[in-house]
Amino acid sequence: MTPDEAVQDFFQDKVFALSDRQTSVDHAGALSTFYTNYLLSRKRDGYLKHRVHPTSEDENPSETLAELHQKVLSQSAGQDSIDGNPLTQGLHELVEDQLGSLLSNEDAGAQATQIRDHVAQLLGVELADITREAQDFLNGQGTWSALAEESTWIRLYLRCHQCPDPADAIPLSALARKHGIRSYHNRAIKIGITVPKTQDAALDAFRASYRGQWLQTLGIPVDPEHLEEMSLALKILCLVALNSQEPC
């Protein structure tokens, strides 16, 4: 985190929050003390101790990720296939074509049945079940009811920043300003958008993130041997998020 970002998060989390509670800061010395204590509390955060460079205004959504982790996230956002695997790439395209009919419970015919069979064979989970789990995750329902209070920013982060094509992705800082999201860098860590550079640390951080936990509830391990399964499941999560009509 850069000094500018630390200051911005401090004002969003602490200074502006004081006005909501009708509390005043009497002098600059108090503000300096508050800021020092705020930095110390951030350093104690387990994730923040290991994070590297943050997402900036000019970076694509996946540019802050470790190279291995970036393969998964770029695939989930609809970019190039992992190692040029045509089967995985084709599945991504077919799932994208058919997901709309699945979400609307329309019968898309024999091709849709074939796609569902391929997804179930690769992931060991039915496409309808993954889609339902994705909707529950995004809305903080069912298994993910503990995320109900966080579901608004989770949907924004995925629908408006992580999942669109890079040219259409909105920077997290812009989303934070528009929607009053506090500690937006810390939330990027929680959802697994920002992770450390090194491979092992990146996978460990993503595994502990909300999306990493979502993958594991589907029975998909978060490790280098299951990148294709991870990328396809994350692609489905993105498609469900993008299907929402909520504005950014």
N, C-alpha and C positions, 0 to 999 in steps of 0.2 A: 504494500500500500504506500502510495506517495504521500508526502506531507500535505499537499493540497487536498487529497482525498480524505485523509485523516481529519483535517479541519472541517471539511464539508460534512462528514459523518457526525462529528462532534456537535456541530450546530444543529443538524437535523434531529439527532437523538436527545440532546441535552438542552441547548439554549432555546430552540424553538419550542421544545416540550414544556419549558418553564412557563411560557406565556399561556399554554393551555391550562396550567394549574394556577394561574394568577400569582406566580411566584416571581420575585424580582432578584436580579443580580446587582448588588449595591456598588461594587467597584471592580476595576480591572484586575486587581490582585485575586479576587475571588474567582473570576473567570479563568485566570491562569491556573489556579489550583484545581478547579474543576477539570480543565483540559488535561493536566498532568495525571490526575486520577483516572480519567477516561482512557488515556493511552495505556496506563498500567493494566487496567481491566481488559483492554483488547489484547495485550500481550499474553495474558493468562489463558486466552482462548486456545484450545488445543489445535484447531485447524489453522488459525492465523499464525501460529508459530512456524508452520511449515509451508505456507503459501508463497508464491513467487509473484511475478508481475501481474497487475490487475488488468481487466479489460479497459481499453481506452476508447475514446470517441472514434478513432480512425481504424481500429482493428476489427476483423471479422469475428463472429461469435466464438469460433473455435481456436483463435490464434493464441489464447492464453494457456492452452492445454499441452500436456506432454505429448510427444509424437505418437506414442501408442494410443493414448486416450483420445487424441485428436482424430484418429482413424474412425473410432466408434462414433464420435459426436458429429463429424462431417458426414458420415453415412446416414445418421439419424436425421440430419437436416436436409437430406436429399441431394448430397453432392456425390462425388465419384465413389464407385464401389470399392470395398476393401480388397486390395491386391488384385483388382481387376476381375473378380469372380463374377462371371456372367450369370450364374444361377441366382446368387444373392441380389445382384443388380436387377435382374428380371423380376424376381419376387417383389422387390421394393416397388417397381413400376406397376406391376399387376395389382398389388395390394392397394396402392394409391388410387388406381382406376376404379377399384371395386368397393373401397371402404365407404363411399357415400351411400351406396345401395344397402350395405350392411347396417349402417347407422340408422337408415330409414326403414329397415326391415323389409326391403324390397327383394324379390327373387331375381337375381341377376343371371340365372341360368347355369348351364353346365360349366362354363369357364369359372364362375365364382366358386362352384363346388370344388373344382380342381385346385384353385388357389388356396382355399381353406385347407384342403388335404395337404398341400405342400407346406403351408405354414405349420400345421399340426405336426407334420413329420420332422421338420427342422427344429421346432421349438418344444415339441412335446406338450403343447397347450393349444386348444382350439382358438381360432381367430376371434370368434364371438366372445370367448372368455377373456382374452387379452383386451379386447375393446371395452368390455364391461369394467375390467379392472382399471383400465386407463381412465375411463369416465369417473370411477369412484375416486381414483387418485387425484384427478384434477379438481374435483368438487368437494373433496374432504368428506367422503361418504363411506359407508360400509367399513371395511378393514382400515380405511384411512380417515376415519372420523376424527382422529387426534389432530389432523391437519386442517380441520374445518376453518379455523381462524386464519390460517395462512394460505388458504386456497386461492384467494384473489390475486396475490402477488405471484404465486406459483403459475397460475394460468397466464398472467401477463408476461412473465419471464420466458415461458416456452412459446406462447402464441406470437409474441411481438418481437422477441429477441433471438432465441435459440433456434426455433424451427423454421422461420421463413428463409428464403434465399438470402445470401449475404447482402445483396444490394437492397433488399427490403427490410433487413433487420434494424430495429431501433436500438440505439445504445442504451445500456442499463441506466446510465446517469440521466438520460432524457426521460426514461420511464419513471425514475425515482422523483424527478422534479415535477412531472405532470401529475403523478398519482400520490405524492407525499409518502413515498416508501423510504423508511429509515434504514440505515446500515445496509444499503443495497449491495455492497461488496460481500458482506458477511452472508447475505441471503444467496448470493451467487455460489458461495461455497456450500451452503446447505442443500441446494438443488443440484450440485455437481457440475455447474458451468465452469467454475474456476477451481483448478486443482494445482498441486505442486508440479514442477518440471519433471523430476525423475520418475521413471516408470513405476517402481514399486510404491513410492509415495502417492503417485497419481491414482493408481488402482485402489490403494487403501482408502484414500480420501473419497474417491467416487463410490466405492463399496459402502462407505458409511453415509453417503449423501442420500437424500430422499429418493432420487431416481435409482441409485444403486440398490437401495432397500426394496424398491418396487420390482426391479428385475429379479431379485432373490426370492420374493414372494411368489413369482411365477415359476420358480425352480430353475432359473437361468443363473449360473455362476458368473461372478464378475472376475474374470481372469483372462490371460492372453489366449487360452485355448478356446474360448467361446466368444470371440469378437463378432463373428457373423451372427450368432444368435442375439447377442447384445444389440448389435446395430439394427437388426430387423425389428426387435421389440421396441427399441427407442424410436424407430421410424413410425411404428404404429401409434405410439404415444404422441408423437408430434402431429400425425395426421388427425388424430382425435382432437388435439388442442387447436389445430388450425381450422377444424370444421366448425368451431364455435363462431357465432356471429357477434360476439362481444367486441367493441371497438378497442383499439390500442390507445 
